[in-house]
Amino acid sequence: MTSEAMMLSDADLHSLRLDLAERSMWNIGYFVAGCVLWLAIFAAGQMLPLDDARFVWIAATFFTLPVAVAASKAFKADPFCRDNPLGNLVGYTHMSVISLSLPVVIMLSLIDPEAQLLAMAILYCIDFYVMSWAFGSGLFGVHAAVRTALVTAIWFAAPQLRLSVLPLAVAGLYLLTVPAILVLRRSWLAGHRANRSEC
């Protein structure tokens, strides 16, 4: 590949990332929905017997998309960006993670619901590394790494707190990530718009 073609490719990637940052607001609606999901998981774990809560946790996963769409509208963000290839990549990756994780989550719900919680907390953020690349920000990879380390530590070090502290920890990370998106996206856009105007 020639250096000219490589430069064009980098310019295209930069334009696609700018478009996503402007229109999707770095998928902020999905992070609001993630917080709601894990608060619902916490509430179900406290209010219901474990044998019932485990199925509510799975059912709640399927309400994440409508909550994400509603939250995106509240932020005036496009939750899909279907005409942006990076937006499609993020969307397909997320749907793949959820659908491919589902058999594991269902199996664990039947065998060990507490392990189901750990699996959901880790598996449902695997695609955040794709988001970090697509959006051009390390924020999402950091969220996934901190989340994985935190829930793993809670699961092994404090077994009696698995049903309470673990989902609250995940919800809390989402709650921290939403304002971080607002702040970091604004500074990211300012820097990258300036770079584009200089080119």
Secondary structure, 3 states (H helix, E strand, C coil): CCHHHHHHHHHHHHHHHHHHHHHCCCCHHHHHHHHHHHHHHHHHHHHCCHHHHHHHHHHHHCCHHHHHHHHHHHCCCCCCCCCCHHHHHHHHHHHHHHHHHHHHHHHHHHHCHHHHHHHHHHHCCCCHHHHHHHHCCCHHHHHHHHHHHHHHHHHHHCHHHCCCHHHHHHHHHHHHHHHHHHHHHHHHHHHHHHHHHHC
